[in-house]
Amino acid sequence: MYRIPFILLITASLLIQFGCDPNVQEDPKVGTHVPANPPKKVPAFNADNAYQMVKKQVDFGPRVPNSSGHAACKKWLIETLEGYAGNVIQQDFSAKAYNGTILNGTNIIAQFNPKATTRICLAAHWDTRHIADSDLCNRECDKPIDGADDGGSGVGVLLEIARNLKVNPITHGVDIILFDAEDYGDENKEEDAENKTQEEIQASTLTWGLGSQYWSKNLHAPAYRPKHAILLDMVGAKNARFAKEKISMQINPPLVNKVWSLAQSMGYSNYFKNEIGGAVTDDHYFVWQNARIAMIDIINMSDKKDQSFGDHWHTQDDNIEVIDPNTLQAVGQVMLAVLYRAENGTF
């Protein structure tokens, strides 16, 4: 290392501060220097708004493809996002479910700053499970579920984020994608999997995430490559536990670690656990497999050895009573911090 005379350091410092910084300009009114592009402040996430967005979805009833609740909720989601983003793409598709049912689905893509080349993608699924087939189900197990957490919570968080982007705009491009027909898959229970070949298990895996499978093979924009891509799934239940999902850690560990470190620095370590969780066949899996977009998954996983998710998962208990605004707050505030820090170049 070289020593530089103190007076030269002072001179250089003054030149940098007042003569060379492109982000500083003269204020003609007071004759002082002010930042030309001050950092964007991270806005406050309103958990009450997000909660009401979840309740609104639940009030439509189960959002199973081809149902009246699905159609009514779709109309509301599109209208709501058009009010926030202006530019909303409806990506209609048809897919055959594992039981032969033809599902008519729609992926909903809200674009903020569609011409911006630097983009961030936030996603969730908006459909709900057509049958309450969890081993923990104790009533109406042959009927569809409300999906307040499994579907509704991620969408509620993203709608509140969309509202913030309208009120507090940024220059980065943001794409909010609501995948359809995620939850109409063939549940591979352990006793069934033991009697299946690897090919049969793989075929069963492909029955999930039908909307994300379609989108990832038919991207809404040519050569779409977001800088960051994050999926939210089951992000609203009380005492949620977000471990670092294993597939996410395989395809994009830097992003996982940055998001978790950010969350912990913001005081949310009681939700974002610094530990590796199980692997989940979720929408992010198909986005990576088909489009090679390294999307990560924030998903509530159980810490019980004999189950993957919370007790309410795929049961009639996945209703509005399971939703906790504190959990919505934690996830929503972290996602806003990701967006606005990325805008400022600090994420």
N, C-alpha and C positions, 0 to 999 in steps of 0.2 A: 504493500500500500504506500501511496505517496502522500506527503504532507503538503497542503496548499495554504499559502499565507492567508491569515484571517481576513484582511481587507479585500482580497480577491473573492473570498467566499461571500462576503456581504454584497459586493458589487454584482456578482453572478446571481445571488438571490433576488436582488432588486430588479435585475433585468428580466429574470424569469417571471417574477410576480407582476411587473407592470409593463413589460415590453414584449414578451414572447408568448404569453398564454392566449391561445385562440378562444378560450372560453371566457375571457374577461373583456368587457367593453366599457366605454365611457358613458356614464349617465348624464345626458345633456342638461338635466334640471339641477343637479347638485354638484356636478363636476367630480364625481367619485367613480371608482371602478366597481362594477357589480357583475356577478356571473351571467353569461349570456344564456346558458342552459343549466339552470339550477337543478339539483337532483330531485326526482319525483318522490314525494313522500308516500310511504305505504299507507293506503287508506285503511280505516277500521272496518273489519268484517262485521256485518250485522246478523248475528245468529238468529234473532227473532224473525227477520225476513226469510232467512233460509228455512227455518222451521215451518213458517207458513207456506212456503213453496213445496215442502214435503207434504204437508197436510192437504194442500190443494190436489196434489197427485193422488193421494190416498182416497180423497173424496170422490174421485172418478170411479173408484172400484179397481179391481185387478186390471192391469194393463196388458193382458195377454193378446198377442197378435190375432186379428180377425174379430175381436170383441168390440162391443159398443164403448166400453171404458177406454180401450186402446185408441179408438178413433177420436173420442172427445178429448182425451189428453193430448194426443198428437196435435190437434187443432190449437189447443191452448199453448202448448210449448212453442209452436211455430210463431204464433201471434206475439207471445211474450218476448221471444228472442228477436223478432223483427223490430220490436220497440226499443231494444237495447243495441243491437248490432246493425240493423238495417239490411245487411246482406245475409240471407239465410238460404241455404241449399237443401232441397228435399231430395234425398237419394232413395227412390223407391226400388224395391226388389222383391222377388218371390223365391222362397226356398222350401225344400221338402224337409219336414221334421223327421226325427227318428221313427215316429209311429205312422208315417205316411201322410200326415196332414200338410197341406200346402199353406205356408205362412206368408201373408202379405205384410211386408215390413217397410219401414222408412227410417233410414239414418238421417238425422237432422244436424246440419253443419252451420254454425253461426260464425261468420268471418268478421273480425275487426281489422281494419287496415288491410284489405285484401291485396293491395299492390306492394306491401312491404315484403322484402326478401327475407329478413330475419323473423322467424315465426316460432311460436310456442303452441303446442297442442295440449289441451286438457279434455279429457273424455270421461264418460260414464255410460252405463246402459239404462234405458228408460222403460223397458218392458219388465213384466213380472212373471214369476213361475206359475205354470198352468196347473200344478198339483203340489200339495203339501206332503211330499214323500220322504221327509226326514225320519229317521228312526225314532226321533224324539217327539214326533207329532202325536198328539193325544186326542185330537178332535178334527172332524171334517178333513180327513187326510186325502180324500179323493177330489178336493175342490181347490181352485186357485187361491193364491194368497194376496194380501194387500201390498206386500213388498215395500213397506215404509222405509226399511233400511236397505234391503237388497234391491236396489234400483232407485228408489225415491230419494235416499239421502245424498247420493252423489250428484244427482240432477239438481236437487235443492241448493247444494253448495255452488254448483256451476252457474245456476241462474243468478244467485247473489253476486258472484264474481262478474258476470256479464253486466249487471246493473252498475257495479263499481267502475267497470271499464267505460261505460257511457258517461258517467259523472266525472271520472278522473281519467281522461284518455291518455294513452301512451303511444309512442311511434312504432314500437314493435308490432308485428302482426300476431294476432291471437286467434286460434281456431278452437271453438268449443264444439266437440262432437258428441252427440247422443246416439249411441249404437242401439239398434233394435234387435229383437229376437236373440238375445244373449242367453236367456235362461230356460229355453225350451229343449234342453239336452237330455240324453239318456244317462240317468244316474248310475254310475258304475260302483255298486257297493262291493265291499271286500269279498263277501261270499260269492258274488257273481264273477268278480275278476279272477278268482282262483281257478275258475273253470273255463276261462277264455284264453284264446291265443293272443300273441302280441298284436297280430293284425286286427283282431276283433276289438281289442282294447283301443288301438289307434283309431279305428273306425268310429268307436263310441265317442272318443275325444272330439272328433270332427262334428258331432251333433250339437256342440255348444258354440256360442259366439257366431251365430249365422250372419248377423249384421256386420260385425267386424271382419268376418271372412270376406264378405262381399265388398266392403269398403276397401280393404287392403289389396284387393285384386282390381279395384276400379277407383283409384284415388280421385278425389274431387278436383285436384289441381295437378297438372303435368309435373312429373319429377318432384313431387311434394317431399320435402325434407326439412321438417321442423328441427330447430336447434335443441329443444327439449320436448319430450312427450310424456305425459303423466295420466294414468288412469285412476279414477276414484271408484271404489266399490265397497259397499257396506261401511260407510264412514259416519254413521249417525247414532249408533247405539251407546247407551250409558256404559262407561268404563271400557270403551273400545281399546283394543291392543293391536297396534300396528308394528309388527315385526318386519324385518327386511325380507320380503318375499323372495324365494330362492331363484325363480326364473329371472326376475328383475336383476338380481345380483349376478346372474350369469351373463346377461346381455348388456347391462349398463350399470356396473357397480359405482362408477364415479358419480352419476346422477343420484342414485339411491343414497350414497353417503353424504352428498351435499345437502339433499333435502332433509335427511334425518339430523344432520349436524345443525342445520338452520332451525329446525323445529325444536331441538333441545336447547339451543341458545335463546330461543324465544320463550322458554319456560314450559314446553309441552312434552318433556321427557316421560311424563306419566302416560302419555299416549304413544309416542314414537319410541319404541324400545330398541336399544342398541344390541340387537340379537337377530340371528338368521331364523326365519320362519320356514314353513313348508312351501312346496311348489304348488301353484294354483293354475289350472287351465282356465285362464280368463281372457278377456278381449286382447290384452297386451300380447299374449302368446301368439295369436294369429296375425296381429299387426307386425310382429317381428318375423314370423315364419314367411309371410307372403310379401310384405313390403320392405322388409329389412329396416324398419323404423324402430329404434331401440326404446320402446315405451316401457315405463316402469309402472308397477301396480301398488297403490296404497289401499290395503284391504285389511279388515278386522279379522284376525285369526285367533282361535282359541288356544289357551295354554294347557288344555287338557290333552293327555296322551291319546285318548280314545275318540277324539272328535276334532274336526278341522276348523269349524266355525262356532259362532255363538249358539246358545240353546234355542234361540228364536229362528235360526236359519231354516228355511223351507218348511216352516210350520205356520199355523194361524196366529202365532204370537208375534209374527213380524208385522205389527200394526203400529199406529202412531204412538202408542204408549211406550214403545221401546226407544223412541227417539229422544236424545238428550241434546239440548242446544249447546251445552258445553263442548260436546264432541264435535258438533258442526263448527263451532267457533275455532277450535284447535286446527282442524283441517283447512277451513276456509281462510283463516288468517295466515297460515303457512303458505298456501297457494298464492295469495295476494302478495306476500313477501317475495316469493319466487318471481312473479311477473314484474314487479316494480323494481326489485333489485337487478333483475336482468336488464331492464330498461336503463338503469343507472350504471351498468357494467360492474356490479358488485356481487353477482351470483355466478 
